[in-house]
Amino acid sequence: MAASASLIGAATGLRSQSGIAAVIIGAQDRSLPSALSGRPARTVVAVAALGELVVDKLPMTTSRLNPGPLAARIVLGGLAAGLFARGRRQSVVTAAALGAVSALVSAKFGHDTRVAVAKRLTDPVAAVMEDLVTAALALGAVRRG
């Protein structure tokens, strides 16, 4: 469970909606609260995650390291990891803490890595590469659990 919680948090640090989307869309059972397990919830998180992929590439998008976006990633990373743990009858508090810390670390690491890659390639290429890593982390997390 610790690995899944950390992967969910890491995905969230890169793209704030990715962890929660993976948990809600990837839940193959009825382990989530009813408000999060239906088609409307899956649709909302899918649209939010896809929208973030687009908005991330816009020049006006603020840094993920600004206080607001960073706090959102930390909270969402903890929430997503906690929900995932709850569905597997694991420690929600431990998973949430791992998810939050992983989101913080990956937000900084992802930012710095993207800046470095963009200097060698272009920012859109670096962003798409980051999208692929995010998807792999999120999918890997829910498939492990």
C-alpha positions in Angstrom: 0.0 0.0 0.0 2.9 2.4 0.8 4.1 2.1 -2.8 0.7 2.9 -4.3 0.1 5.8 -2.0 3.5 7.2 -2.9 2.9 6.8 -6.6 -0.5 8.4 -6.4 1.0 11.4 -4.6 3.9 11.6 -7.1 1.5 11.6 -10.0 -0.5 14.4 -8.2 2.6 16.5 -7.7 3.1 16.4 -11.5 -0.5 16.9 -12.5 -2.8 17.9 -9.7 -5.9 16.0 -11.0 -4.1 12.8 -12.0 -4.1 10.9 -8.7 -7.7 11.5 -7.8 -8.7 10.7 -11.4 -6.8 7.4 -11.3 -8.4 6.5 -8.0 -11.9 7.3 -9.0 -11.8 6.1 -12.6 -9.6 3.1 -11.7 -11.7 1.8 -8.9 -13.1 -1.5 -10.1 -15.0 -2.2 -7.0 -17.5 -0.3 -4.8 -14.8 0.7 -2.3 -15.3 4.4 -2.8 -18.0 6.5 -1.1 -21.2 6.5 -3.3 -20.8 10.1 -4.3 -17.4 9.2 -5.9 -18.2 5.8 -7.4 -20.7 6.7 -10.0 -20.5 7.9 -13.6 -20.9 11.6 -12.8 -17.9 11.6 -10.5 -15.8 9.7 -13.1 -16.9 12.1 -15.8 -16.0 15.2 -13.7 -12.5 13.9 -12.7 -11.8 12.8 -16.3 -12.7 16.2 -17.7 -10.7 18.0 -14.9 -7.6 15.8 -15.6 -7.9 16.3 -19.4 -8.4 20.0 -18.9 -5.3 20.2 -16.8 -3.3 18.6 -19.5 -4.4 21.3 -21.9 -4.0 24.2 -19.5 -0.6 23.1 -18.4 0.7 23.9 -21.9 -0.6 27.5 -21.9 2.0 30.2 -21.4 -0.2 32.0 -18.8 -0.3 28.9 -16.5 1.4 29.7 -13.2 4.1 27.7 -11.6 3.1 24.6 -9.7 5.5 25.8 -7.0 3.4 28.9 -6.2 1.7 28.5 -2.8 -1.8 27.9 -4.1 -1.1 25.3 -6.7 1.5 23.6 -4.4 -1.0 23.4 -1.5 -3.6 22.0 -3.8 -1.3 19.3 -5.0 -0.3 18.4 -1.4 -4.0 18.2 -0.3 -5.1 16.3 -3.4 -2.2 13.9 -3.2 -3.1 13.1 0.4 -6.8 12.8 -0.4 -6.3 10.5 -3.4 -3.9 8.2 -1.5 -6.2 8.2 1.5 -9.2 7.3 -0.6 -7.3 4.5 -2.3 -6.2 3.1 1.1 -9.7 3.3 2.5 -10.9 1.1 -0.3 -8.3 -1.5 0.5 -9.0 -1.3 4.3 -5.5 0.1 4.9 -4.4 3.0 7.1 -5.9 6.1 5.6 -3.8 8.4 7.7 -0.5 6.7 6.7 -1.5 6.6 3.0 -2.6 10.3 3.1 0.7 11.4 4.7 2.7 9.4 2.1 0.6 10.8 -0.7 0.9 14.4 0.5 4.7 14.2 1.0 5.2 12.5 -2.4 3.1 15.2 -4.1 5.3 17.9 -2.6 8.5 16.1 -3.6 7.4 15.3 -7.1 6.1 18.9 -7.7 9.6 20.3 -7.1 11.4 17.5 -8.9 9.0 17.6 -11.8 9.3 21.4 -12.1 13.1 21.3 -12.0 13.3 18.3 -14.5 10.8 19.9 -16.9 12.9 23.2 -16.9 16.1 21.2 -17.6 14.5 19.1 -20.4 12.9 22.2 -21.9 16.3 23.8 -22.3 17.5 20.9 -24.4 14.2 20.3 -26.3 11.2 22.6 -26.0 8.7 23.2 -23.2 5.8 21.5 -25.1 7.9 18.4 -25.6 9.0 18.4 -22.0 5.4 18.8 -20.9 4.2 15.9 -23.0 7.0 13.7 -21.6 5.9 14.7 -18.1 2.3 13.8 -19.0 3.5 10.3 -20.0 5.4 9.9 -16.7 2.3 11.1 -14.8 0.1 8.6 -16.5 2.5 5.8 -15.8 2.7 6.7 -12.1 -1.0 7.0 -11.7 -1.9 3.8 -13.6 0.9 1.9 -11.9 -0.4 3.0 -8.5 -4.0 1.8 -9.0 -2.9 -1.4 -10.7 -0.5 -2.3 -7.8 -3.2 -1.9 -5.2 
